[in-house]
Amino acid sequence: MLPSALMGFGVRLLDPQKPIPGSTMILLVDVDLRNPEMVARLREFRKVSQRGSDQIFAIGKNDLQDELQATALGARKTITKPITEKVLAKHIEERRVALGMTGQTAITAAQAGAQAIQDSFDETKDDTPVNIDKISEAGKNIAASIADLGISEWLSTVRVYHQSTFQHILLVTGIACAFAQNTGMSNSDIAKLTQAGLLHDIGKVWIPEEILDKPGKLTADEFAIVKRHPMDGYNKLSSQGNIDPLILHGVRHHHEYLNGSGYPDGLSAPEIPDLTRILTICDIMGALLEDRSYKPPFSIEKSISILMKMADDGKVERALVRALAHVMTQHWTPAEQPKNSGALKA
């Protein structure tokens, strides 16, 4: 799954049956190089491409014939298949440096957010108060980044640069923030929902890594340990006395379902406020979109369909899922048109 935007570049999956747009600055090619029609299209692109554009060919491992063909077609370099989000990010980053691009990306906000999460985990381990001002500042930076660059840029950046628990927390935070911004929530509620995203899994600091990162199904005992994290996080944060009650509710109850089948307290719809309901669906969406060593990310469409099934089962609110679907499937529309990159696959 490729993003629609990454680090200031628009990303498109190109139709191999159509001419390649001459405006493409980075062309990642994963096609049959023994197909005469495809070779002809690549040759035509060389005639119309902009000066300084790059062609990077994905070929099979140790495929000398494709290596020679790619070189003949103007490849700047070849890489081993497949083309992934991380591969795309690597070459876009190289391109940004070569072009002297200094425009804003989501990297700085994501790194600051990751540092704030790390600090909060360290403070929790050391039994010292979590610095809520630092969490608040990280939330403001994330909100500004998403408002400027869009949710697609945020998701792609986080999946490229962060792994495991931090990736999940940053994905959930970004999705929750984008939901709040795009559904007309107040600045105060945007801040609360973003901070709740950054803090919602702080209780995982006490879960062993071998359980958190286990590729297979958890045993009953392992799942019992995982299920403690909402209450553990709530107990830690509520003892500080300086965190908004709605944020605390989200931390404790983001695994509750409207039909009472969630945990830790088995709450039902009347007991679950909107902020927690929103955080819950964003938490599920973040988990589905995660890129882990043992699990590729689901598509947004597949993730939405899973959430809709959960709405059918009475677990989450259908209207909120529909609103989230609208937020997640919007086209990326930055103030300034990004440069183009494309992936040609067949």
C-alpha positions in Angstrom: 0.0 0.0 0.0 1.5 3.3 -1.1 0.5 6.7 0.4 -1.1 9.6 -1.5 1.5 12.0 -0.3 4.9 11.8 1.4 7.4 14.5 2.4 6.1 17.1 0.1 5.7 14.8 -2.9 2.3 13.7 -4.3 2.3 9.9 -4.9 0.4 8.2 -7.7 0.1 4.6 -8.8 0.3 5.0 -12.5 -1.8 3.1 -15.1 0.7 0.9 -17.1 -1.6 1.1 -20.1 -1.3 4.9 -20.4 1.6 7.3 -21.2 3.8 8.2 -18.2 3.2 11.9 -17.2 6.3 14.0 -18.1 5.9 15.9 -14.8 6.9 12.9 -12.7 10.0 13.7 -10.8 10.6 10.2 -9.2 9.5 7.2 -11.2 9.6 3.9 -9.4 9.2 1.1 -12.0 8.0 -2.4 -11.1 6.9 -3.9 -14.5 7.7 -6.6 -16.9 10.8 -5.3 -18.7 10.4 -8.0 -21.3 7.1 -6.5 -22.5 7.8 -4.5 -25.7 4.9 -2.1 -25.1 6.0 -1.3 -21.6 9.6 -0.7 -22.8 8.2 1.6 -25.4 6.4 3.7 -22.8 9.5 4.0 -20.7 11.5 5.1 -23.7 8.8 7.7 -24.5 8.9 9.0 -20.9 12.7 9.6 -21.3 11.9 12.0 -24.2 9.3 14.1 -22.2 10.6 13.8 -18.7 11.8 16.9 -16.8 15.5 17.5 -16.4 16.7 16.0 -13.1 13.9 13.4 -12.9 14.8 10.0 -11.5 13.9 6.5 -12.7 14.4 3.7 -10.1 13.7 0.2 -11.3 12.6 -2.7 -9.1 13.9 -5.9 -10.4 14.2 -9.5 -9.2 17.1 -10.5 -7.1 20.2 -11.3 -9.3 18.2 -10.8 -12.5 21.0 -9.7 -14.8 18.7 -9.4 -17.9 16.4 -6.9 -16.2 19.4 -5.1 -14.7 20.8 -4.5 -18.2 17.4 -3.5 -19.6 16.8 -1.0 -16.7 20.2 0.5 -17.4 19.5 0.9 -21.1 16.2 2.6 -20.2 17.9 5.2 -18.1 17.7 3.8 -14.6 19.5 5.9 -12.0 19.6 2.8 -9.8 18.0 -0.5 -9.4 16.5 -2.0 -6.2 15.3 -5.4 -5.3 11.5 -5.9 -5.4 9.1 -5.1 -3.9 8.4 -1.3 -3.9 7.2 -0.4 -0.4 6.4 2.8 1.5 9.8 2.7 3.2 11.6 2.3 -0.1 9.6 5.3 -1.5 10.4 7.4 1.5 14.1 6.7 1.2 14.3 7.9 -2.4 12.1 10.9 -1.8 14.3 11.9 1.1 17.4 11.6 -1.1 15.5 13.7 -3.7 14.7 16.4 -1.2 18.3 16.8 -0.3 19.4 16.8 -4.0 16.8 19.5 -4.8 17.6 21.6 -1.7 14.0 21.3 -0.5 13.4 22.8 2.9 9.6 22.9 3.0 7.8 21.5 6.0 7.2 17.7 6.4 5.6 15.7 9.2 9.0 14.3 10.3 9.7 17.0 12.9 6.3 16.8 14.6 6.5 13.0 14.5 9.9 12.9 16.1 8.8 15.4 18.8 5.7 13.4 19.4 7.8 10.2 19.8 10.2 11.9 22.2 7.2 13.1 24.3 5.9 9.5 24.4 9.3 8.2 25.3 9.7 10.8 28.1 6.2 9.9 29.4 7.1 6.2 29.4 10.4 6.9 31.2 8.6 9.1 33.8 6.1 6.4 34.4 8.8 3.8 34.9 10.6 6.1 37.3 7.4 6.8 39.2 7.5 10.5 38.6 4.7 12.7 37.2 4.2 12.8 33.5 5.1 16.2 32.1 1.7 17.1 30.8 3.0 20.4 29.4 5.4 18.5 27.1 2.5 16.3 26.0 0.4 19.3 25.3 3.2 21.0 23.2 3.7 17.8 21.2 -0.1 17.6 20.6 -0.1 21.2 19.3 2.8 20.4 16.9 1.0 17.3 15.6 -2.2 19.3 15.1 -0.4 22.0 13.2 1.4 19.4 11.0 -1.8 17.6 10.1 -3.7 20.9 9.5 -1.0 21.9 7.1 0.0 18.6 5.4 -3.0 16.3 5.8 -3.5 12.9 7.4 -2.0 10.9 4.5 1.4 12.6 5.0 1.2 11.9 8.8 0.3 8.2 8.4 3.1 7.6 5.9 5.7 9.5 7.9 4.9 7.6 11.1 4.9 4.2 9.4 8.3 4.9 7.8 10.1 6.3 10.8 8.6 4.6 13.8 7.9 1.1 14.9 6.0 -0.9 17.4 4.1 0.8 20.3 5.3 4.3 19.4 4.1 3.9 15.8 0.7 2.8 17.1 0.3 5.7 19.5 1.4 8.3 16.9 -1.0 6.8 14.3 -3.9 6.9 16.7 -3.0 10.5 17.8 -2.9 11.7 14.2 -6.1 10.0 13.2 -7.9 11.4 16.3 -6.5 14.8 15.6 -7.6 14.8 11.9 -11.0 13.6 12.9 -11.4 16.5 15.4 -10.1 19.1 12.9 -12.3 17.9 10.0 -15.5 17.5 11.9 -15.6 21.0 13.4 -14.6 20.3 16.9 -13.5 23.2 19.1 -9.8 23.9 19.6 -10.1 22.9 23.2 -11.6 19.5 22.2 -8.9 19.0 19.4 -6.3 19.5 22.1 -8.0 17.1 24.5 -8.4 14.4 21.9 -4.8 14.8 20.7 -3.5 14.6 24.2 -5.7 11.5 24.9 -4.2 9.9 21.9 -0.6 10.5 23.1 -1.4 9.2 26.6 -4.0 6.4 25.9 -1.5 3.5 25.9 0.9 4.7 28.6 -0.1 1.7 30.7 1.7 -0.5 28.2 4.9 0.5 29.8 4.4 -2.4 32.2 3.7 -5.0 29.4 6.7 -7.2 28.5 8.0 -6.5 24.9 7.7 -10.2 24.0 4.0 -9.9 24.6 3.5 -6.5 22.9 5.4 -7.6 19.8 4.3 -11.2 19.7 3.5 -12.1 16.0 0.9 -14.8 16.8 -2.2 -15.0 18.9 -1.9 -14.2 22.6 -2.5 -16.9 25.2 -5.3 -16.2 27.7 -2.7 -15.3 30.3 -0.9 -12.9 27.9 -4.2 -11.2 26.9 -5.0 -10.8 30.6 -1.8 -8.9 31.0 -2.5 -6.7 28.0 -6.0 -5.9 29.3 -4.5 -4.3 32.4 -3.0 -1.4 30.5 -6.0 1.0 30.4 -6.5 0.8 34.1 -2.8 0.9 34.9 -2.4 4.0 32.7 -5.5 5.6 34.3 -4.2 4.9 37.8 -0.8 6.5 37.0 -2.2 9.6 35.4 -5.2 10.2 37.7 -2.8 10.3 40.7 -1.2 13.4 39.3 -4.3 15.6 39.7 -3.5 17.8 36.7 -5.1 16.0 33.8 -8.5 16.7 32.3 -11.2 14.1 33.4 -12.2 13.6 29.7 -8.6 12.6 28.8 -8.5 10.3 31.8 -11.8 8.7 30.8 -10.3 8.1 27.3 -7.2 6.5 28.7 -9.2 4.1 31.0 -12.1 3.3 28.6 -10.7 3.3 25.0 -11.4 -0.4 24.8 -15.0 -0.2 26.0 -17.8 -1.0 23.5 -21.3 0.5 23.3 -22.9 -2.9 23.8 -21.0 -3.5 27.1 -18.6 -6.2 25.7 -15.4 -4.2 26.1 -12.9 -3.8 29.0 -11.9 -3.0 31.7 -15.3 -2.0 33.2 -17.8 -3.3 30.7 -19.4 0.1 30.2 -22.3 0.5 27.9 -23.4 3.4 25.6 -24.9 5.8 28.2 -21.6 5.7 30.2 -19.3 6.5 27.3 -18.8 10.1 26.3 -18.1 11.3 22.7 -14.4 11.8 23.2 -13.9 8.2 24.4 -16.1 6.9 21.5 -14.0 8.8 19.0 -10.7 7.6 20.6 -11.9 4.0 20.5 -12.6 4.0 16.7 -9.3 5.9 16.1 -7.5 3.3 18.2 -8.9 0.5 16.1 -8.2 2.3 12.9 -4.6 2.9 14.0 -4.1 -0.8 14.9 -5.4 -1.8 11.4 -3.2 0.6 9.6 0.0 -0.3 11.5 3.0 -1.7 9.6 4.5 -4.4 11.7 7.2 -7.0 10.9 4.5 -9.7 11.1 1.6 -7.7 9.7 1.4 -5.4 6.6 -1.0 -2.5 7.0 -4.6 -2.9 6.0 -5.9 -0.5 3.4 -8.1 2.4 4.6 -11.1 0.8 2.8 -10.6 -2.5 4.5 -10.2 -0.9 7.9 -13.4 1.1 7.4 -15.3 -2.0 6.4 -14.1 -3.7 9.7 -15.2 -0.7 11.7 -18.6 -0.8 9.9 -19.0 -4.4 10.8 -18.3 -3.5 14.5 -21.0 -0.8 14.2 -23.4 -3.5 12.9 -22.5 -5.5 16.0 -23.4 -2.6 18.3 -19.8 -2.1 19.4 -19.0 1.4 18.0 -21.2 4.3 16.8 -22.0 4.1 13.1 -22.2 7.9 12.6 -18.7 8.3 14.0 -17.4 5.6 11.7 -19.0 7.3 8.7 -17.4 10.6 9.8 -14.0 8.9 10.2 -14.4 7.3 6.7 -14.9 10.7 5.2 -11.8 12.1 7.0 -9.6 9.2 6.0 -10.6 9.1 2.3 -10.4 12.8 1.5 -8.0 13.7 -1.2 -4.8 15.4 0.1 -5.1 19.1 -0.7 -2.2 21.1 0.6 -1.9 24.9 0.1 1.0 24.3 -2.4 0.8 21.6 -5.1 3.5 19.0 -4.2 6.0 17.6 -6.6 5.1 14.4 -8.3 6.4 10.9 -7.8 4.9 7.8 -9.3 5.0 4.1 -9.0 4.5 2.2 -12.3 3.4 -1.4 -11.6 2.0 -4.1 -13.7 
